[in-house]
Amino acid sequence: MSLLPELRQTLLPARDSKHGPLPPLLVALTFVTGLVDAFSYLLLGHVFVANMTGNVVLLGFALVAAPGFSVAASVVSMASFGFGAVVGGRIGASFAQHRATC
């Protein structure tokens, strides 16, 4: 199959497509995450704010047993990120009523 028909099927799948709307949604999410990383890197002092995307990719490599990748390291980094997000959210919520006075 040539490139253009495959691209069209990915971005505009038929209603009876096996995967439904999932492929274009994944393409859109990938695009948005890339934009977030690019803008944050260029405008916020060279930091990746969407760095969890990389950890998911590394976990995928580890799950298919690619050499040099660790499932444990990826899971620990993602669990740490989740824990930090919960703690940060709770701290932010506890100060939410005082934001105007700070």
N, CA, C and O atoms as CSV, one atom per row, in Angstrom:
chain,resi,resn,atom,element,x,y,z
A,1,MET,N,N,0.851,-1.178,0.000
A,1,MET,CA,C,0.000,0.000,0.000
A,1,MET,C,C,0.895,1.238,0.000
A,1,MET,O,O,1.945,1.248,0.642
A,2,SER,N,N,0.486,2.266,-0.708
A,2,SER,CA,C,1.336,3.447,-0.788
A,2,SER,C,C,1.089,4.368,0.405
A,2,SER,O,O,0.141,4.182,1.168
A,3,LEU,N,N,1.942,5.343,0.545
A,3,LEU,CA,C,1.947,6.225,1.706
A,3,LEU,C,C,0.680,7.064,1.820
A,3,LEU,O,O,0.099,7.146,2.902
A,4,LEU,N,N,0.242,7.684,0.741
A,4,LEU,CA,C,-0.902,8.592,0.818
A,4,LEU,C,C,-2.203,7.899,1.225
A,4,LEU,O,O,-2.919,8.435,2.071
A,5,PRO,N,N,-2.543,6.742,0.670
A,5,PRO,CA,C,-3.766,6.068,1.151
A,5,PRO,C,C,-3.666,5.645,2.621
A,5,PRO,O,O,-4.654,5.716,3.352
A,6,GLU,N,N,-2.488,5.208,3.056
A,6,GLU,CA,C,-2.319,4.844,4.464
A,6,GLU,C,C,-2.478,6.056,5.363
A,6,GLU,O,O,-3.102,5.973,6.421
A,7,LEU,N,N,-1.915,7.181,4.945
A,7,LEU,CA,C,-2.032,8.414,5.707
A,7,LEU,C,C,-3.496,8.841,5.811
A,7,LEU,O,O,-3.954,9.237,6.882
A,8,ARG,N,N,-4.226,8.761,4.700
A,8,ARG,CA,C,-5.634,9.114,4.710
A,8,ARG,C,C,-6.433,8.194,5.629
A,8,ARG,O,O,-7.310,8.662,6.355
A,9,GLN,N,N,-6.147,6.904,5.608
A,9,GLN,CA,C,-6.857,5.958,6.473
A,9,GLN,C,C,-6.551,6.194,7.942
A,9,GLN,O,O,-7.400,5.956,8.801
A,10,THR,N,N,-5.349,6.657,8.234
A,10,THR,CA,C,-4.980,6.938,9.622
A,10,THR,C,C,-5.655,8.201,10.125
A,10,THR,O,O,-6.220,8.214,11.219
A,11,LEU,N,N,-5.601,9.267,9.331
A,11,LEU,CA,C,-6.150,10.551,9.766
A,11,LEU,C,C,-7.658,10.651,9.616
A,11,LEU,O,O,-8.310,11.352,10.390
A,12,LEU,N,N,-8.229,9.956,8.625
A,12,LEU,CA,C,-9.677,9.979,8.382
A,12,LEU,C,C,-10.193,8.547,8.208
A,12,LEU,O,O,-10.519,8.141,7.092
A,13,PRO,N,N,-10.268,7.781,9.299
A,13,PRO,CA,C,-10.695,6.388,9.160
A,13,PRO,C,C,-12.179,6.292,8.783
A,13,PRO,O,O,-12.979,7.171,9.104
A,14,ALA,N,N,-12.515,5.208,8.099
A,14,ALA,CA,C,-13.914,4.950,7.750
A,14,ALA,C,C,-14.715,4.663,9.022
A,14,ALA,O,O,-14.150,4.276,10.044
A,15,ARG,N,N,-16.014,4.853,8.952
A,15,ARG,CA,C,-16.866,4.629,10.131
A,15,ARG,C,C,-16.780,3.190,10.643
A,15,ARG,O,O,-16.890,2.951,11.846
A,16,ASP,N,N,-16.588,2.256,9.755
A,16,ASP,CA,C,-16.517,0.849,10.150
A,16,ASP,C,C,-15.079,0.376,10.361
A,16,ASP,O,O,-14.809,-0.825,10.346
A,17,SER,N,N,-14.165,1.313,10.557
A,17,SER,CA,C,-12.752,0.996,10.747
A,17,SER,C,C,-12.556,0.139,12.003
A,17,SER,O,O,-13.263,0.306,12.997
A,18,LYS,N,N,-11.604,-0.763,11.943
A,18,LYS,CA,C,-11.309,-1.680,13.048
A,18,LYS,C,C,-10.970,-0.926,14.334
A,18,LYS,O,O,-11.382,-1.336,15.419
A,19,HIS,N,N,-10.225,0.169,14.219
A,19,HIS,CA,C,-9.771,0.905,15.392
A,19,HIS,C,C,-10.603,2.138,15.687
A,19,HIS,O,O,-10.334,2.842,16.661
A,20,GLY,N,N,-11.603,2.416,14.873
A,20,GLY,CA,C,-12.462,3.570,15.090
A,20,GLY,C,C,-11.688,4.871,15.026
A,20,GLY,O,O,-10.809,5.027,14.179
A,21,PRO,N,N,-12.006,5.824,15.923
A,21,PRO,CA,C,-11.343,7.129,15.883
A,21,PRO,C,C,-9.997,7.162,16.614
A,21,PRO,O,O,-9.386,8.226,16.717
A,22,LEU,N,N,-9.530,6.035,17.115
A,22,LEU,CA,C,-8.305,6.017,17.909
A,22,LEU,C,C,-7.069,6.531,17.168
A,22,LEU,O,O,-6.353,7.356,17.735
A,23,PRO,N,N,-6.771,6.097,15.939
A,23,PRO,CA,C,-5.555,6.598,15.277
A,23,PRO,C,C,-5.488,8.120,15.146
A,23,PRO,O,O,-4.456,8.698,15.488
A,24,PRO,N,N,-6.553,8.809,14.661
A,24,PRO,CA,C,-6.412,10.267,14.576
A,24,PRO,C,C,-6.316,10.931,15.945
A,24,PRO,O,O,-5.662,11.965,16.080
A,25,LEU,N,N,-6.951,10.359,16.957
A,25,LEU,CA,C,-6.831,10.915,18.305
A,25,LEU,C,C,-5.409,10.781,18.827
A,25,LEU,O,O,-4.893,11.706,19.454
A,26,LEU,N,N,-4.773,9.650,18.580
A,26,LEU,CA,C,-3.396,9.462,19.019
A,26,LEU,C,C,-2.445,10.398,18.275
A,26,LEU,O,O,-1.498,10.921,18.863
A,27,VAL,N,N,-2.694,10.605,16.992
A,27,VAL,CA,C,-1.874,11.546,16.226
A,27,VAL,C,C,-2.039,12.952,16.798
A,27,VAL,O,O,-1.056,13.676,16.953
A,28,ALA,N,N,-3.268,13.341,17.112
A,28,ALA,CA,C,-3.525,14.671,17.671
A,28,ALA,C,C,-2.854,14.833,19.038
A,28,ALA,O,O,-2.250,15.871,19.311
A,29,LEU,N,N,-2.955,13.825,19.887
A,29,LEU,CA,C,-2.321,13.895,21.205
A,29,LEU,C,C,-0.801,13.969,21.086
A,29,LEU,O,O,-0.153,14.705,21.830
A,30,THR,N,N,-0.242,13.218,20.165
A,30,THR,CA,C,1.199,13.256,19.938
A,30,THR,C,C,1.627,14.640,19.479
A,30,THR,O,O,2.639,15.169,19.937
A,31,PHE,N,N,0.849,15.228,18.567
A,31,PHE,CA,C,1.149,16.566,18.061
A,31,PHE,C,C,1.096,17.601,19.180
A,31,PHE,O,O,1.993,18.435,19.301
A,32,VAL,N,N,0.050,17.549,19.993
A,32,VAL,CA,C,-0.102,18.516,21.092
A,32,VAL,C,C,1.017,18.361,22.109
A,32,VAL,O,O,1.558,19.359,22.586
A,33,THR,N,N,1.372,17.134,22.448
A,33,THR,CA,C,2.461,16.916,23.397
A,33,THR,C,C,3.776,17.454,22.846
A,33,THR,O,O,4.569,18.038,23.584
A,34,GLY,N,N,4.004,17.260,21.567
A,34,GLY,CA,C,5.203,17.808,20.946
A,34,GLY,C,C,5.225,19.326,20.995
A,34,GLY,O,O,6.269,19.927,21.248
A,35,LEU,N,N,4.074,19.950,20.751
A,35,LEU,CA,C,4.001,21.407,20.852
A,35,LEU,C,C,4.281,21.886,22.267
A,35,LEU,O,O,5.005,22.861,22.466
A,36,VAL,N,N,3.703,21.196,23.254
A,36,VAL,CA,C,3.929,21.577,24.644
A,36,VAL,C,C,5.414,21.473,24.982
A,36,VAL,O,O,5.979,22.382,25.589
A,37,ASP,N,N,6.036,20.381,24.594
A,37,ASP,CA,C,7.469,20.224,24.852
A,37,ASP,C,C,8.287,21.294,24.147
A,37,ASP,O,O,9.201,21.863,24.742
A,38,ALA,N,N,7.971,21.575,22.885
A,38,ALA,CA,C,8.731,22.571,22.133
A,38,ALA,C,C,8.598,23.959,22.754
A,38,ALA,O,O,9.598,24.648,22.956
A,39,PHE,N,N,7.376,24.368,23.056
A,39,PHE,CA,C,7.185,25.692,23.647
A,39,PHE,C,C,7.825,25.794,25.025
A,39,PHE,O,O,8.459,26.799,25.348
A,40,SER,N,N,7.658,24.751,25.838
A,40,SER,CA,C,8.248,24.819,27.180
A,40,SER,C,C,9.766,24.838,27.104
A,40,SER,O,O,10.418,25.550,27.868
A,41,TYR,N,N,10.327,24.071,26.198
A,41,TYR,CA,C,11.781,24.042,26.070
A,41,TYR,C,C,12.312,25.388,25.588
A,41,TYR,O,O,13.321,25.878,26.094
A,42,LEU,N,N,11.642,25.977,24.625
A,42,LEU,CA,C,12.131,27.224,24.045
A,42,LEU,C,C,11.817,28.454,24.899
A,42,LEU,O,O,12.603,29.401,24.925
A,43,LEU,N,N,10.679,28.451,25.596
A,43,LEU,CA,C,10.242,29.650,26.296
A,43,LEU,C,C,10.381,29.595,27.815
A,43,LEU,O,O,10.349,30.640,28.466
A,44,LEU,N,N,10.532,28.428,28.385
A,44,LEU,CA,C,10.567,28.302,29.841
A,44,LEU,C,C,11.936,27.891,30.371
A,44,LEU,O,O,12.028,27.292,31.443
A,45,GLY,N,N,12.967,28.195,29.655
A,45,GLY,CA,C,14.306,27.939,30.172
A,45,GLY,C,C,14.806,26.527,29.965
A,45,GLY,O,O,15.462,25.971,30.846
A,46,HIS,N,N,14.512,25.936,28.823
A,46,HIS,CA,C,15.046,24.622,28.454
A,46,HIS,C,C,14.629,23.507,29.416
A,46,HIS,O,O,15.470,22.754,29.906
A,47,VAL,N,N,13.332,23.411,29.680
A,47,VAL,CA,C,12.789,22.306,30.473
A,47,VAL,C,C,11.704,21.620,29.659
A,47,VAL,O,O,10.988,22.255,28.884
A,48,PHE,N,N,11.600,20.329,29.849
A,48,PHE,CA,C,10.537,19.554,29.214
A,48,PHE,C,C,9.425,19.358,30.237
A,48,PHE,O,O,9.611,18.641,31.221
A,49,VAL,N,N,8.280,19.981,30.019
A,49,VAL,CA,C,7.177,19.810,30.957
A,49,VAL,C,C,6.341,18.574,30.628
A,49,VAL,O,O,5.602,18.085,31.482
A,50,ALA,N,N,6.448,18.077,29.427
A,50,ALA,CA,C,5.708,16.880,29.040
A,50,ALA,C,C,6.647,15.681,28.994
A,50,ALA,O,O,6.495,14.802,28.146
A,51,ASN,N,N,7.607,15.646,29.897
A,51,ASN,CA,C,8.628,14.602,29.851
A,51,ASN,C,C,8.091,13.214,30.143
A,51,ASN,O,O,8.782,12.228,29.883
A,52,MET,N,N,6.903,13.104,30.667
A,52,MET,CA,C,6.353,11.776,30.926
A,52,MET,C,C,6.109,11.026,29.624
A,52,MET,O,O,6.071,9.796,29.622
A,53,THR,N,N,5.946,11.730,28.536
A,53,THR,CA,C,5.817,11.086,27.229
A,53,THR,C,C,7.029,10.210,26.961
A,53,THR,O,O,6.894,9.070,26.515
A,54,GLY,N,N,8.213,10.745,27.234
A,54,GLY,CA,C,9.439,9.974,27.049
A,54,GLY,C,C,9.483,8.751,27.939
A,54,GLY,O,O,9.953,7.694,27.521
A,55,ASN,N,N,8.995,8.885,29.172
A,55,ASN,CA,C,8.999,7.741,30.069
A,55,ASN,C,C,8.051,6.646,29.591
A,55,ASN,O,O,8.337,5.463,29.777
A,56,VAL,N,N,6.951,7.012,28.991
A,56,VAL,CA,C,6.031,6.009,28.441
A,56,VAL,C,C,6.685,5.295,27.267
A,56,VAL,O,O,6.553,4.079,27.129
A,57,VAL,N,N,7.382,6.031,26.431
A,57,VAL,CA,C,8.094,5.417,25.303
A,57,VAL,C,C,9.169,4.459,25.812
A,57,VAL,O,O,9.310,3.347,25.303
A,58,LEU,N,N,9.929,4.900,26.826
A,58,LEU,CA,C,10.963,4.029,27.389
A,58,LEU,C,C,10.352,2.779,28.014
A,58,LEU,O,O,10.927,1.696,27.911
A,59,LEU,N,N,9.204,2.913,28.654
A,59,LEU,CA,C,8.512,1.742,29.213
A,59,LEU,C,C,8.106,0.787,28.095
A,59,LEU,O,O,8.217,-0.430,28.244
A,60,GLY,N,N,7.645,1.329,26.994
A,60,GLY,CA,C,7.278,0.482,25.855
A,60,GLY,C,C,8.469,-0.307,25.336
A,60,GLY,O,O,8.349,-1.498,25.048
A,61,PHE,N,N,9.626,0.353,25.214
A,61,PHE,CA,C,10.834,-0.359,24.792
A,61,PHE,C,C,11.193,-1.461,25.783
A,61,PHE,O,O,11.566,-2.566,25.389
A,62,ALA,N,N,11.077,-1.150,27.071
A,62,ALA,CA,C,11.423,-2.140,28.097
A,62,ALA,C,C,10.465,-3.334,28.058
A,62,ALA,O,O,10.881,-4.476,28.252
A,63,LEU,N,N,9.184,-3.064,27.806
A,63,LEU,CA,C,8.199,-4.149,27.788
A,63,LEU,C,C,8.406,-5.118,26.628
A,63,LEU,O,O,8.035,-6.288,26.723
A,64,VAL,N,N,8.989,-4.640,25.545
A,64,VAL,CA,C,9.273,-5.547,24.424
A,64,VAL,C,C,10.692,-6.091,24.495
A,64,VAL,O,O,11.200,-6.651,23.523
A,65,ALA,N,N,11.330,-5.923,25.654
A,65,ALA,CA,C,12.646,-6.492,25.950
A,65,ALA,C,C,13.758,-5.927,25.079
A,65,ALA,O,O,14.691,-6.648,24.725
A,66,ALA,N,N,13.674,-4.658,24.731
A,66,ALA,CA,C,14.781,-4.019,24.011
A,66,ALA,C,C,15.954,-3.883,24.978
A,66,ALA,O,O,15.752,-3.546,26.144
A,67,PRO,N,N,17.161,-4.136,24.518
A,67,PRO,CA,C,18.308,-4.072,25.423
A,67,PRO,C,C,18.571,-2.645,25.914
A,67,PRO,O,O,18.457,-1.680,25.158
A,68,GLY,N,N,18.924,-2.539,27.192
A,68,GLY,CA,C,19.288,-1.249,27.767
A,68,GLY,C,C,18.140,-0.465,28.369
A,68,GLY,O,O,18.333,0.683,28.770
A,69,PHE,N,N,16.944,-1.050,28.448
A,69,PHE,CA,C,15.790,-0.355,29.013
A,69,PHE,C,C,15.259,-1.141,30.207
A,69,PHE,O,O,15.289,-2.371,30.216
A,70,SER,N,N,14.774,-0.418,31.212
A,70,SER,CA,C,14.325,-1.046,32.447
A,70,SER,C,C,12.861,-0.729,32.726
A,70,SER,O,O,12.472,0.437,32.788
A,71,VAL,N,N,12.051,-1.773,32.894
A,71,VAL,CA,C,10.654,-1.587,33.270
A,71,VAL,C,C,10.581,-0.929,34.640
A,71,VAL,O,O,9.793,-0.006,34.847
A,72,ALA,N,N,11.398,-1.398,35.572
A,72,ALA,CA,C,11.363,-0.871,36.938
A,72,ALA,C,C,11.671,0.624,36.967
A,72,ALA,O,O,10.986,1.377,37.659
A,73,ALA,N,N,12.675,1.059,36.241
A,73,ALA,CA,C,13.034,2.480,36.233
A,73,ALA,C,C,11.898,3.327,35.671
A,73,ALA,O,O,11.605,4.400,36.198
A,74,SER,N,N,11.263,2.854,34.615
A,74,SER,CA,C,10.149,3.600,34.031
A,74,SER,C,C,8.958,3.651,34.970
A,74,SER,O,O,8.326,4.696,35.122
A,75,VAL,N,N,8.652,2.535,35.597
A,75,VAL,CA,C,7.515,2.500,36.521
A,75,VAL,C,C,7.777,3.393,37.728
A,75,VAL,O,O,6.880,4.112,38.168
A,76,VAL,N,N,8.996,3.358,38.271
A,76,VAL,CA,C,9.330,4.219,39.413
A,76,VAL,C,C,9.218,5.686,39.028
A,76,VAL,O,O,8.683,6.482,39.800
A,77,SER,N,N,9.710,6.061,37.854
A,77,SER,CA,C,9.636,7.470,37.447
A,77,SER,C,C,8.184,7.902,37.259
A,77,SER,O,O,7.822,9.015,37.640
A,78,MET,N,N,7.355,7.049,36.681
A,78,MET,CA,C,5.958,7.411,36.476
A,78,MET,C,C,5.188,7.433,37.796
A,78,MET,O,O,4.327,8.291,37.989
A,79,ALA,N,N,5.481,6.518,38.692
A,79,ALA,CA,C,4.833,6.523,40.009
A,79,ALA,C,C,5.260,7.758,40.804
A,79,ALA,O,O,4.438,8.368,41.488
A,80,SER,N,N,6.523,8.125,40.719
A,80,SER,CA,C,7.005,9.324,41.404
A,80,SER,C,C,6.331,10.573,40.849
A,80,SER,O,O,5.956,11.470,41.603
A,81,PHE,N,N,6.181,10.627,39.543
A,81,PHE,CA,C,5.495,11.748,38.922
A,81,PHE,C,C,4.048,11.822,39.416
A,81,PHE,O,O,3.562,12.898,39.766
A,82,GLY,N,N,3.365,10.678,39.442
A,82,GLY,CA,C,1.980,10.643,39.928
A,82,GLY,C,C,1.873,11.074,41.379
A,82,GLY,O,O,0.982,11.843,41.738
A,83,PHE,N,N,2.779,10.580,42.213
A,83,PHE,CA,C,2.780,10.958,43.624
A,83,PHE,C,C,3.027,12.464,43.778
A,83,PHE,O,O,2.345,13.134,44.554
A,84,GLY,N,N,3.988,12.981,43.047
A,84,GLY,CA,C,4.270,14.413,43.101
A,84,GLY,C,C,3.095,15.248,42.615
A,84,GLY,O,O,2.827,16.319,43.157
A,85,ALA,N,N,2.395,14.765,41.597
A,85,ALA,CA,C,1.227,15.486,41.086
A,85,ALA,C,C,0.117,15.524,42.129
A,85,ALA,O,O,-0.535,16.553,42.306
A,86,VAL,N,N,-0.102,14.406,42.822
A,86,VAL,CA,C,-1.126,14.365,43.868
A,86,VAL,C,C,-0.747,15.299,45.012
A,86,VAL,O,O,-1.575,16.091,45.462
A,87,VAL,N,N,0.484,15.217,45.482
A,87,VAL,CA,C,0.929,16.075,46.584
A,87,VAL,C,C,0.867,17.544,46.171
A,87,VAL,O,O,0.372,18.379,46.929
A,88,GLY,N,N,1.365,17.867,44.977
A,88,GLY,CA,C,1.312,19.242,44.493
A,88,GLY,C,C,-0.114,19.747,44.348
A,88,GLY,O,O,-0.400,20.900,44.669
A,89,GLY,N,N,-1.008,18.895,43.867
A,89,GLY,CA,C,-2.412,19.274,43.747
A,89,GLY,C,C,-3.056,19.555,45.086
A,89,GLY,O,O,-3.823,20.507,45.227
A,90,ARG,N,N,-2.744,18.727,46.070
A,90,ARG,CA,C,-3.302,18.949,47.417
A,90,ARG,C,C,-2.738,20.218,48.051
A,90,ARG,O,O,-3.469,20.970,48.697
A,91,ILE,N,N,-1.453,20.453,47.870
A,91,ILE,CA,C,-0.865,21.693,48.410
A,91,ILE,C,C,-1.488,22.905,47.721
A,91,ILE,O,O,-1.852,23.882,48.374
A,92,GLY,N,N,-1.605,22.832,46.404
A,92,GLY,CA,C,-2.226,23.934,45.667
A,92,GLY,C,C,-3.668,24.163,46.073
A,92,GLY,O,O,-4.108,25.308,46.181
A,93,ALA,N,N,-4.415,23.083,46.300
A,93,ALA,CA,C,-5.812,23.218,46.709
A,93,ALA,C,C,-5.927,23.822,48.101
A,93,ALA,O,O,-6.872,24.563,48.372
A,94,SER,N,N,-4.984,23.519,48.989
A,94,SER,CA,C,-5.061,24.065,50.343
A,94,SER,C,C,-4.785,25.567,50.365
A,94,SER,O,O,-5.223,26.253,51.289
A,95,PHE,N,N,-4.077,26.089,49.378
A,95,PHE,CA,C,-3.801,27.521,49.298
A,95,PHE,C,C,-4.685,28.239,48.270
A,95,PHE,O,O,-4.499,29.432,48.026
A,96,ALA,N,N,-5.626,27.540,47.677
A,96,ALA,CA,C,-6.434,28.113,46.602
A,96,ALA,C,C,-7.224,29.334,47.058
A,96,ALA,O,O,-7.368,30.286,46.290
A,97,GLN,N,N,-7.727,29.333,48.254
A,97,GLN,CA,C,-8.535,30.469,48.715
A,97,GLN,C,C,-7.671,31.681,49.037
A,97,GLN,O,O,-8.199,32.785,49.172
A,98,HIS,N,N,-6.379,31.510,49.161
A,98,HIS,CA,C,-5.497,32.617,49.523
A,98,HIS,C,C,-4.705,33.167,48.339
A,98,HIS,O,O,-3.825,34.006,48.535
A,99,ARG,N,N,-4.988,32.727,47.136
A,99,ARG,CA,C,-4.202,33.155,45.979
A,99,ARG,C,C,-4.272,34.649,45.739
A,99,ARG,O,O,-3.284,35.249,45.315
A,100,ALA,N,N,-5.395,35.253,45.995
A,100,ALA,CA,C,-5.531,36.684,45.729
A,100,ALA,C,C,-4.774,37.537,46.754
A,100,ALA,O,O,-4.446,38.689,46.474
A,101,THR,N,N,-4.503,36.991,47.912
A,101,THR,CA,C,-3.841,37.770,48.955
A,101,THR,C,C,-2.346,37.555,48.980
A,101,THR,O,O,-1.646,38.239,49.728
A,102,CYS,N,N,-1.832,36.635,48.195
A,102,CYS,CA,C,-0.394,36.361,48.204
A,102,CYS,C,C,0.383,37.385,47.437
A,102,CYS,O,O,1.607,37.294,47.351
